[in-house]
Amino acid sequence: MLKLAGEVDVYTCGFLREAVTKAADAGNLFIAVDVQAVEFMDSSGLGVIVGAHKRLKGEEGELVLVSPNKQMRRILALTGLDQILTVRVSVDEALRS
């Protein structure tokens, strides 16, 4: 599982991209991303999430966002990504799915 905190934006999304790529390249087809402590995510961060989702889906895998706080739920709803991405309220729920 990857845990994100603070701001995920044009300046920091490279770290997320690198972590997701490294995990997927290592053969992890199920990647959970804990977004509970994310205070802000711009389109760059969302682009990394969507790109990882597409890659994993193409490899019969899945990217799951875990524990979105109020701010993240709002961002996901405004962008419509809550209808595309798998979102779980807890780590336990993500692991059961």
C-alpha positions in Angstrom: 0.0 0.0 0.0 1.1 3.5 -0.8 0.3 6.3 1.7 0.0 9.8 0.5 0.0 12.9 2.7 -0.1 16.7 2.2 -0.3 18.1 -1.3 -0.1 16.0 -4.5 0.5 18.5 -7.2 2.8 19.3 -10.2 5.7 19.5 -7.9 5.2 16.2 -6.0 3.3 13.9 -8.4 6.6 12.6 -9.8 7.2 10.8 -6.5 3.8 9.2 -6.8 4.3 8.2 -10.4 7.7 6.7 -9.5 6.2 4.7 -6.6 3.3 3.3 -8.6 5.5 2.5 -11.5 8.0 0.7 -9.3 5.2 -1.3 -7.6 3.6 -2.3 -11.0 7.0 -3.1 -12.5 7.6 -5.5 -9.6 4.5 -7.4 -10.6 2.0 -5.9 -8.1 -1.3 -5.9 -9.9 -3.3 -4.7 -6.9 -2.1 -1.3 -5.6 -4.0 0.4 -2.7 -3.3 4.1 -2.3 -4.2 5.5 1.1 -5.4 9.1 0.5 -6.7 9.9 4.0 -4.0 12.5 4.7 -4.1 14.2 1.3 -5.0 17.9 1.8 -4.9 18.9 -1.9 -4.5 17.1 -5.2 -4.4 19.0 -8.5 -4.9 17.6 -12.0 -1.3 16.4 -12.2 -1.8 14.1 -9.2 -5.2 13.0 -10.6 -3.5 12.3 -13.9 -1.0 10.0 -12.2 -3.8 8.1 -10.5 -5.8 7.8 -13.7 -2.7 6.6 -15.6 -1.9 4.0 -13.0 -5.6 2.9 -13.0 -5.4 2.4 -16.8 -2.1 0.5 -16.7 -3.2 -1.9 -14.0 -6.6 -2.4 -15.5 -4.9 -3.3 -18.8 -2.8 -5.9 -16.9 -5.9 -7.4 -15.2 -5.0 -5.5 -12.0 -6.6 -2.8 -10.0 -5.7 0.5 -8.3 -7.8 1.2 -5.2 -8.1 4.5 -3.4 -8.4 4.0 0.3 -9.9 6.2 3.1 -10.6 9.3 1.2 -11.2 12.3 3.5 -13.8 14.9 2.9 -11.5 16.9 0.6 -10.6 13.9 -1.5 -14.2 12.7 -1.8 -15.1 16.2 -3.1 -12.3 16.2 -5.7 -13.3 12.7 -6.9 -16.9 13.7 -7.1 -16.2 17.0 -8.9 -14.1 15.2 -11.5 -16.4 12.2 -11.9 -13.5 9.9 -10.9 -15.6 8.5 -8.1 -17.5 6.7 -10.9 -14.4 5.3 -12.6 -12.0 4.5 -9.8 -12.4 1.9 -7.1 -12.8 3.7 -3.7 -12.9 2.0 -0.4 -13.5 3.5 3.0 -10.9 1.4 4.8 -7.8 -0.7 4.3 -9.8 -3.8 5.5 -12.5 -3.2 2.9 -9.9 -2.7 0.2 -8.2 -6.0 1.1 -11.6 -7.9 1.2 -12.6 -6.7 -2.3 
